[in-house]
Amino acid sequence: MFKLRAMQARDIPAVMSIQQESYAAEVLEDEAVIRTRLAACPQLAWVAEDAIGVCAYLFAYHSRVGKVTPLDGEFQHHAEANCLYLHDLAVSRRASGRGIGPALVRKNLEQARTQKLRYSALVSVQESEAFWSRLGYAAHTALEPAQISNLSSYQIPAVYMVRALH
Ligand SMILES: CC(C)(COP(=O)(O)OP(=O)(O)OC[C@H]1O[C@@H](n2cnc3c(N)ncnc32)[C@H](O)[C@@H]1OP(=O)(O)O)[C@@H](O)C(=O)NCCC(=O)NCCS
């Protein structure tokens, strides 16, 4: 059993340790960046908690479709946002395979629909493309040069993916 709840500043140490165990060294973001992400968009930052403690997290914000957030880049707010941008989803290894990742994504997608956003997008890394395809996302390769450059900030293979929201 697990529950989803809004992330609090006191969850950051747990978030940092899940990030550390989930990602390659090239794509780790430091604590100051992570704290800025929570402060920028607290209503879209969620954690999952089970009997042992916080076991997964998701950061997101509102962006424009076609805009790629670089690694360590700030969440830049757009006056005409049309896209829920999922920046970072990670599930602790001890809690993987229980549907917690998809539950966090669905939670944010429900919020986005009530806010009338038309798209959701993300950067897939670490061979997670098939995971995101199951959630309705598809690779979107027609990017402007500045956005291709943002994608290369990841230094490991990274694919920008988009889905429409109905
Ligand atoms: C990818 C990740 C978020 C999946 O979270 P999870 O809660 O363990 O997801 P689940 O295994 O319950 O996933 C649901 C389905 O996706 C499948 N799946 C999980 N990871 C997958 C992957 N990398 N590729 C393809 N399918 C995957 C599962 O088999 C499962 O299928 P089912 O519904 O038919 O049983 C998690 O493994 C993780 O945090 N990985 C490290 C960080 C990372 O790479 N995040 C994504 C960066 S964009």
Ligand as a Chemical Component Dictionary entry (heavy atoms), coordinates in Angstrom:
data_LIG
# 
_chem_comp.id                   LIG 
_chem_comp.type                 NON-POLYMER 
_chem_comp.pdbx_formal_charge   0 
_chem_comp.three_letter_code    LIG 
# 
loop_
_chem_comp_atom.comp_id 
_chem_comp_atom.atom_id 
_chem_comp_atom.alt_atom_id 
_chem_comp_atom.type_symbol 
_chem_comp_atom.charge 
_chem_comp_atom.model_Cartn_x 
_chem_comp_atom.model_Cartn_y 
_chem_comp_atom.model_Cartn_z 
_chem_comp_atom.pdbx_ordinal 
LIG C1  C1  C 0 10.944 4.083  -14.718 1  
LIG C2  C2  C 0 10.325 4.087  -13.316 2  
LIG C3  C3  C 0 9.805  5.488  -12.985 3  
LIG C4  C4  C 0 9.149  3.077  -13.289 4  
LIG O1  O1  O 0 8.447  3.212  -12.055 5  
LIG P1  P1  P 0 7.689  1.947  -11.355 6  
LIG O2  O2  O 0 6.765  2.498  -10.334 7  
LIG O3  O3  O 0 8.695  0.945  -10.914 8  
LIG O4  O4  O 0 6.873  1.408  -12.560 9  
LIG P2  P2  P 0 6.174  -0.023 -12.746 10 
LIG O5  O5  O 0 7.192  -1.107 -12.930 11 
LIG O6  O6  O 0 5.159  -0.239 -11.702 12 
LIG O7  O7  O 0 5.594  0.349  -14.167 13 
LIG C5  C5  C 0 4.406  0.074  -14.783 14 
LIG C6  C6  C 0 4.663  -0.652 -16.071 15 
LIG O8  O8  O 0 5.768  -0.113 -16.828 16 
LIG C7  C7  C 0 6.735  -1.138 -17.098 17 
LIG N1  N1  N 0 8.084  -0.556 -17.018 18 
LIG C8  C8  C 0 8.716  -0.098 -15.919 19 
LIG N2  N2  N 0 9.924  0.404  -16.250 20 
LIG C9  C9  C 0 10.053 0.237  -17.596 21 
LIG C10 C10 C 0 11.077 0.544  -18.526 22 
LIG N3  N3  N 0 12.217 1.145  -18.156 23 
LIG N4  N4  N 0 10.867 0.235  -19.827 24 
LIG C11 C11 C 0 9.704  -0.371 -20.207 25 
LIG N5  N5  N 0 8.701  -0.677 -19.377 26 
LIG C12 C12 C 0 8.869  -0.378 -18.083 27 
LIG C13 C13 C 0 6.513  -2.182 -16.034 28 
LIG O9  O9  O 0 6.904  -3.454 -16.491 29 
LIG C14 C14 C 0 5.021  -2.104 -15.789 30 
LIG O10 O10 O 0 4.315  -2.852 -16.745 31 
LIG P3  P3  P 0 2.902  -3.553 -16.404 32 
LIG O11 O11 O 0 1.944  -2.433 -16.070 33 
LIG O12 O12 O 0 2.547  -4.279 -17.648 34 
LIG O13 O13 O 0 3.174  -4.440 -15.230 35 
LIG C15 C15 C 0 11.341 3.623  -12.228 36 
LIG O14 O14 O 0 11.868 2.369  -12.625 37 
LIG C16 C16 C 0 12.480 4.577  -11.979 38 
LIG O15 O15 O 0 12.371 5.455  -11.142 39 
LIG N6  N6  N 0 13.621 4.420  -12.668 40 
LIG C17 C17 C 0 14.809 5.223  -12.418 41 
LIG C18 C18 C 0 14.620 6.678  -12.757 42 
LIG C19 C19 C 0 14.212 6.876  -14.197 43 
LIG O16 O16 O 0 14.852 6.357  -15.112 44 
LIG N7  N7  N 0 13.124 7.641  -14.378 45 
LIG C20 C20 C 0 12.581 7.948  -15.687 46 
LIG C21 C21 C 0 13.402 9.024  -16.250 47 
LIG S1  S1  S 0 12.615 9.817  -17.612 48 
# 
loop_
_chem_comp_bond.comp_id 
_chem_comp_bond.atom_id_1 
_chem_comp_bond.atom_id_2 
_chem_comp_bond.value_order 
_chem_comp_bond.pdbx_ordinal 
LIG C1  C2  SING 1  
LIG C2  C3  SING 2  
LIG C2  C4  SING 3  
LIG C2  C15 SING 4  
LIG C4  O1  SING 5  
LIG O1  P1  SING 6  
LIG P1  O2  DOUB 7  
LIG P1  O3  SING 8  
LIG P1  O4  SING 9  
LIG O4  P2  SING 10 
LIG P2  O5  DOUB 11 
LIG P2  O6  SING 12 
LIG P2  O7  SING 13 
LIG O7  C5  SING 14 
LIG C5  C6  SING 15 
LIG C6  O8  SING 16 
LIG C6  C14 SING 17 
LIG O8  C7  SING 18 
LIG C7  N1  SING 19 
LIG C7  C13 SING 20 
LIG N1  C8  SING 21 
LIG N1  C12 SING 22 
LIG C8  N2  DOUB 23 
LIG N2  C9  SING 24 
LIG C9  C10 SING 25 
LIG C9  C12 DOUB 26 
LIG C10 N3  SING 27 
LIG C10 N4  DOUB 28 
LIG N4  C11 SING 29 
LIG C11 N5  DOUB 30 
LIG N5  C12 SING 31 
LIG C13 O9  SING 32 
LIG C13 C14 SING 33 
LIG C14 O10 SING 34 
LIG O10 P3  SING 35 
LIG P3  O11 DOUB 36 
LIG P3  O12 SING 37 
LIG P3  O13 SING 38 
LIG C15 O14 SING 39 
LIG C15 C16 SING 40 
LIG C16 O15 DOUB 41 
LIG C16 N6  SING 42 
LIG N6  C17 SING 43 
LIG C17 C18 SING 44 
LIG C18 C19 SING 45 
LIG C19 O16 DOUB 46 
LIG C19 N7  SING 47 
LIG N7  C20 SING 48 
LIG C20 C21 SING 49 
LIG C21 S1  SING 50 
# 
